[in-house]
């Protein structure tokens, strides 16, 4: 069994997870990363995606919509812009976020803003395919 470390998943609404875990898979903006005990200190931005939390022989998945993670050898704290358990996902909420992202692409005032909005839209649609059944 892997060595446990403290993990906290915090959203503006509430503390979703605060316990010892074996590992956490985080959707960083530079790519997915697995955090385990004694990980090198790292700070990363989080893109919309799914966090996998492994503890006591089971895995739980949470959807996050941005934020950042602070990783230390003895723990990891992820501050999410918005987060919820995968089982609590609301199809209408995801569809609303995608529609808002499409509008942001259309309303972009310059190429940089449009590129950023298109990247966010792509992340949301990928997330939608990953967590919601067809």
N, C-alpha and C positions, 0 to 999 in steps of 0.2 A: 504494500500500500504506500502511496506517495505521502510525503510529509505534508501536513496541513498548514495553512496560513490564513490570516484574517482577510476576508473580502467584504466590502460594503458597496452596495449599489443604491445610490441616492438619486431621487428625482425631486423636483420642486414640491411635489405633492406629498411625498412620504419616503421613508426608508424601506426599500423593498427587501434587501438582504443585508444581514450583519451577522456573519458566522464564519467558522473555520471551514475551509473548502480544500479539495485536493488540487484542482486547477480551474482556470477560467479562460474561455476563448473569447477574445475581444475583437470587434470589427474596427480596427484602427484605420485612419485615413490612408496610411502607407501600406496597409495590408492587414490581414488577420493575424493575431498573435495569441499564443497560448502562454498564460502566466502560471507559474508554479512557485512553490516556496523557494526562497533564495534567489529569485530573479534579480538581474541587474537593475539598478534604479533607472526608471524610464518614465517619461511623461508623453502621452500621445493624445491627439484629437480622435474623437470617435465619430464614425459616419453612421447613418441609419443602417441598422442591421440587427442581428440576433446575437445575444451573449449566451454562451453555454456555461453553466455553473455545475461542477461535479463535486458531490459530497456524499459520503457514506454509501457508496455503491449506486447512486442514482444521479441523473442529470436533469436539471431544470433549464428551461430556455426563457429568456426575456427579450423583448423587442425594445430597442433604444432608438431615439431620433436625435442623434448628435450628443455632444458633450465632450468630456475628456477623462482620461484615466491617469492616476498617479500610482506608479508601481514602485514598491520598495522591497528589499529582501524578505521582510517579515509581514508584508501585507499589500493590499491593493484597494484603492478607493476609486470608484467610477462615479463621477457626477454627470448625470444624464439630463439633457434638456427636457426629455420626456421618456418615461419607461413604464413597461407593464409586462406581466407574465404573458407568454404566448397564448395561453388558454383564455385570456381576457381580451384578446384582440377583437376590435369591432370593425367589420368589413367596411361599413360606411365611413368610419373615421379615416381609414387608409385611403379610400376612394376620394374623400374630401381633401386630404393632404396632397394626393397626386394631382387633383384638379387645380389646387392652389399653386402647385409647382409649375404646371403647364401655363397658368396665367402669368406667373413670374417670368417664364421664358418669353412669352409674347410681349410683356411689358418692359423687357430689359432695355435700358437706355443706351448701352454700348456693348461691344463684343465681350469685354471682360465679365460684365454682369450676366450676359446671355450664356456664356460658357459655364459660369458658376451655377446658374439656374438649371442648365441642361444636365450638369453632373449630379445635382441634387435630385432631379427628376429621374435620372437613370438609377440612382441608388434606391429611391422609393419603389420604382417598378420592379427592380430586382428583389427587394425585400418582400413586396407583395407576392411575387411568384414563389418565394421561398417558404412563406408561412401560411398562406391562405390556399385552401384547396380550390380547384377550378370549379 
